[in-house]
Structures are given as structure tokens and as C-alpha cells.
Amino acid sequence: MARQKKRFIAGATCPKCQSMDTLMLFFENNIEQVECVNCHYRMSEPKAQGGGSQRQFDQVIGVFKPDNDA
């Protein structure tokens, strides 16, 4: 059996115990898993859906709306 790569998510906070920098990311049976090493809280998301929760302006710093009064 191949060894799984596990990576920590810098700056992330566990939604259950609120500990920072304790979440690790890894794949198990082709499903993305995130687990807290402190309280063992676990979240999962199928690999095909990763990043699907992006909103329209997530990558935008600001939205310019010019005044039409000029």
C-alpha cells in the first residue's frame, strides 16, 4: 500500500474546536478529507467537486461602479 501524502492547511481554523493550524488535507478512496489533528473532526468532499463553492467575486479585490452623475 502506498503511503498517503498529508498536508497541513496553513492559517485554517477547525470549525469544531477552533484550533488554528491543526487541519490536515489528504485523499482517501479518491475523496478529499480534512481532519483536525487536535479533536479528530473530519470533513470530506468528492475530488470532482473540489473548489465548487466559489462565488462570483471571490477573486476580485473590488468592483468599480462609476458615477453616472458626471
C-alpha positions as CSV (number, residue, x, y, z in Angstrom):
1,M,0.0,0.0,0.0
2,A,1.3,3.4,-1.0
3,R,1.9,6.0,1.7
4,Q,-0.6,8.8,1.7
5,K,0.5,12.4,1.4
6,K,-0.9,14.6,4.2
7,R,-0.6,18.4,4.1
8,F,-1.4,20.9,6.7
9,I,-3.6,23.9,5.8
10,A,-1.8,27.0,7.0
11,G,-4.0,29.5,8.8
12,A,-7.1,27.3,8.8
13,T,-9.2,27.0,12.0
14,C,-11.1,23.9,13.0
15,P,-14.8,24.5,12.9
16,K,-15.3,22.2,16.0
17,C,-12.5,23.0,18.4
18,Q,-11.4,26.4,17.0
19,S,-7.7,25.4,17.0
20,M,-5.6,27.1,14.3
21,D,-3.1,25.2,12.1
22,T,-4.4,21.8,13.1
23,L,-6.2,20.8,9.9
24,M,-4.5,18.3,7.5
25,L,-5.7,17.5,4.0
26,F,-5.4,14.1,2.3
27,F,-7.2,11.8,-0.1
28,E,-8.8,8.6,1.0
29,N,-10.6,6.4,-1.7
30,N,-10.3,9.3,-4.1
31,I,-12.2,11.6,-1.7
32,E,-10.7,14.7,-0.3
33,Q,-10.6,14.5,3.5
34,V,-9.8,17.3,6.0
35,E,-9.1,16.2,9.6
36,C,-8.2,18.1,12.7
37,V,-5.2,16.5,14.5
38,N,-6.4,18.1,17.8
39,C,-10.0,16.9,18.1
40,H,-10.2,14.5,15.1
41,Y,-13.2,16.4,13.5
42,R,-13.4,15.3,9.8
43,M,-14.9,16.8,6.7
44,S,-14.9,15.3,3.2
45,E,-15.7,16.3,-0.3
46,P,-15.5,14.2,-3.5
47,K,-12.5,15.1,-5.6
48,A,-14.6,16.2,-8.6
49,Q,-16.4,18.8,-6.5
50,G,-13.3,20.5,-5.0
51,G,-13.4,24.2,-5.3
52,G,-17.0,24.2,-6.5
53,S,-18.2,26.6,-3.8
54,Q,-16.5,29.7,-5.4
55,R,-18.8,32.8,-5.6
56,Q,-18.8,35.2,-8.4
57,F,-16.5,37.9,-6.9
58,D,-14.2,35.6,-4.7
59,Q,-11.1,36.5,-6.8
60,V,-12.0,40.2,-7.2
61,I,-10.4,42.8,-4.9
62,G,-13.0,45.4,-5.6
63,V,-15.8,46.2,-8.0
64,F,-15.7,49.6,-9.7
65,K,-19.0,51.3,-10.2
66,P,-18.6,54.6,-11.9
67,D,-20.9,57.5,-11.0
68,N,-23.3,58.4,-13.8
69,D,-23.8,61.9,-12.4
70,A,-20.7,63.4,-14.2
